[in-house]
Amino acid sequence: MTCSTSSDRLSHLPDAWRLFVAAPLTDDAAAAVWEGLAPLRSRFPDTRWITTDLMHLTLVFIGQAGSERVPAIDQSLASVALHHAAYRTAIDSAGGHIDDRPGARPGGVAWLTLGDGFRHTADLSLDIDQALGTHTYDQRRGPRPHLTVARAVDAPALAALRGLAPTLTLEWLTTSLILFRSHLGPGGSRYEPLATHALASLSGSGR
């Protein structure tokens, strides 16, 4: 297990940050997703396509947390990472949601769903949720791992994504989890990594 957290850096955190835990894509995988969706970007230029630097699999959304909690969160993530092996992850289809109710905000969200790696990612999410005590999941609402690829999506764009996704060959090895801070701004979100923890090697102990 490796951790990139700096104790000096953590000591200077503001009072509250918007935090979440995610499994990152490799650079090659993110680039392959971006390239694979190129035909849709040209057909649907008004859709807000997620750039490679923002691509990830959300494991647990923590929300606003006081800076004094960050070292404890970091330690919990280190413990969880020790008990999960790196695993193969692959895309097999697409999904999304468009809210067409009167008065709803315009646009929707679209994602790519996991085939291989779905169960591993869900188990990782559950263990992190338990370790952090965030109560994100319960018997009625379990993890549904997915890769968000677009926002401000309309029905034709979502239909096109559903049609394209099964033809794509997108896979990677998930090897780490990251604690992120989300910066919200008029130009969109920016994610700052606070700590990275490597999962156990494929030959090591884990699920």
C-alpha positions in Angstrom: 0.0 0.0 0.0 1.2 3.5 -0.9 -0.2 6.8 0.3 0.6 10.2 -1.2 -0.8 12.2 1.7 1.3 15.0 3.2 0.7 15.6 6.9 1.8 19.2 6.3 -0.7 19.7 3.6 -3.5 18.2 5.6 -2.8 20.6 8.5 -3.6 23.6 6.3 -7.0 22.4 5.0 -9.9 24.9 5.2 -12.7 24.1 7.7 -14.9 22.2 5.3 -14.2 20.5 2.0 -16.5 18.7 -0.4 -15.0 15.2 -0.5 -15.5 11.9 -2.3 -13.6 8.6 -2.8 -13.1 7.2 -6.3 -11.3 4.6 -8.3 -9.4 6.4 -11.1 -9.1 5.2 -14.7 -5.6 4.8 -16.1 -4.5 7.5 -18.5 -4.7 5.1 -21.4 -8.2 4.0 -20.5 -9.5 7.6 -20.1 -8.0 8.4 -23.5 -9.6 5.4 -25.0 -13.0 6.4 -23.6 -12.6 9.9 -25.0 -11.6 8.6 -28.4 -14.4 6.0 -28.5 -17.0 8.7 -27.9 -15.6 11.1 -30.5 -18.4 10.3 -33.0 -21.0 11.4 -30.5 -19.2 14.6 -29.6 -19.4 15.7 -33.2 -23.0 14.7 -33.5 -24.1 16.3 -30.2 -21.9 19.4 -29.6 -24.4 20.8 -27.1 -23.9 17.9 -24.7 -21.3 18.5 -22.0 -18.9 15.6 -22.4 -16.7 14.7 -19.4 -13.0 15.3 -20.1 -10.4 12.7 -19.4 -9.1 14.5 -16.3 -12.5 14.2 -14.6 -13.2 10.5 -15.4 -13.5 8.2 -12.4 -15.7 5.6 -10.7 -17.2 7.2 -7.7 -17.1 4.8 -4.7 -18.4 6.9 -1.8 -19.5 10.5 -1.8 -18.6 12.0 1.6 -19.9 15.5 1.1 -18.9 18.4 3.3 -16.4 17.3 5.9 -14.3 19.3 8.4 -10.6 19.4 7.7 -9.9 17.7 11.1 -11.6 14.5 9.7 -9.3 14.1 6.7 -6.4 12.3 8.4 -8.8 9.8 9.9 -10.6 9.3 6.5 -7.2 8.8 5.0 -6.2 6.1 7.5 -9.5 4.3 7.0 -9.0 4.2 3.2 -5.5 2.8 3.7 -6.9 -0.1 5.8 -9.6 -0.8 3.2 -7.1 -0.8 0.3 -5.0 -3.5 2.0 -7.9 -5.9 1.7 -8.8 -5.5 -1.9 -6.7 -6.7 -4.9 -6.4 -4.8 -8.1 -8.9 -6.0 -10.7 -9.9 -5.9 -14.3 -12.6 -3.5 -15.2 -14.5 -3.3 -18.5 -17.4 -1.4 -20.1 -20.3 -3.4 -21.5 -23.3 -1.0 -22.0 -24.6 2.5 -21.3 -27.4 4.2 -19.3 -28.6 7.5 -18.2 -31.4 9.6 -16.8 -33.3 12.5 -18.3 -35.7 14.4 -16.1 -38.5 15.5 -18.4 -40.9 16.7 -15.6 -42.3 20.2 -16.0 -40.0 22.7 -14.3 -37.1 20.2 -14.1 -33.6 21.5 -14.9 -32.8 21.0 -18.6 -30.5 18.2 -19.6 -29.7 14.8 -18.2 -26.7 12.6 -17.3 -25.3 9.6 -19.2 -22.9 6.9 -18.1 -21.1 3.8 -19.2 -21.9 0.7 -17.1 -19.5 -2.0 -16.0 -19.4 -5.6 -16.9 -16.2 -7.1 -15.5 -15.3 -5.3 -12.3 -18.9 -4.4 -11.3 -18.9 -6.6 -8.3 -15.4 -5.7 -7.2 -16.2 -2.0 -7.4 -19.4 -2.5 -5.5 -17.6 -4.5 -2.7 -15.0 -1.8 -2.5 -17.7 0.9 -2.2 -19.4 -1.0 0.6 -16.3 -1.5 2.6 -15.3 2.1 2.3 -18.8 3.2 3.3 -18.6 0.9 6.4 -15.1 2.1 7.3 -16.1 5.8 7.1 -19.5 5.4 8.6 -21.0 7.5 5.8 -24.2 5.3 5.5 -24.4 5.9 1.7 -25.7 2.4 1.1 -28.2 0.1 2.8 -30.3 -2.9 1.9 -32.6 -0.8 -0.4 -29.8 1.3 -2.0 -26.7 -0.6 -3.0 -23.7 0.6 -5.1 -24.3 0.9 -8.8 -20.8 1.5 -10.2 -20.7 3.4 -13.5 -18.5 5.9 -15.4 -20.3 9.2 -16.0 -19.4 10.5 -19.5 -21.8 13.3 -20.2 -24.1 15.9 -18.8 -26.7 18.2 -20.4 -27.8 15.1 -22.3 -31.0 14.9 -24.3 -32.9 11.8 -25.4 -31.3 11.5 -28.9 -27.8 11.7 -27.4 -28.6 9.1 -24.8 -30.1 6.8 -27.4 -26.9 7.2 -29.5 -24.7 6.4 -26.5 -26.7 3.3 -25.8 -26.2 2.1 -29.3 -22.5 2.9 -29.4 -21.5 1.5 -26.1 -21.7 -2.3 -26.9 -19.4 -1.8 -29.9 -16.6 -0.2 -27.8 -13.7 -2.2 -26.3 -12.8 -0.4 -23.1 -11.1 -2.1 -20.3 -8.4 -1.3 -17.7 -6.9 -2.5 -14.4 -8.2 -0.8 -11.4 -5.2 -0.5 -9.1 -6.0 2.3 -6.6 -8.5 4.5 -4.8 -8.2 8.2 -4.3 -9.6 10.7 -1.8 -10.6 13.8 -3.8 -11.7 17.3 -3.0 -14.2 18.7 -5.4 -14.0 22.3 -6.3 -17.2 23.7 -7.7 -17.1 26.7 -10.0 -18.8 28.5 -12.9 -16.6 26.6 -15.4 -17.5 23.2 -13.9 -16.0 21.0 -11.3 -12.3 20.5 -10.6 -11.0 17.5 -8.6 -8.0 17.7 -6.4 -6.4 14.4 -5.2 -5.6 14.5 -1.5 -4.5 10.9 -1.0 -3.9 7.8 -3.2 -3.9 4.3 -1.9 -2.8 1.3 -4.0 -4.9 -1.8 -3.9 -3.1 -5.1 -3.2 -1.3 -6.7 -6.1 -3.1 -9.3 -8.2 -1.0 -12.0 -6.6 -1.6 -10.7 -3.1 -4.5 -11.1 -0.7 -7.8 -9.5 -1.6 -11.1 -10.2 -3.1 
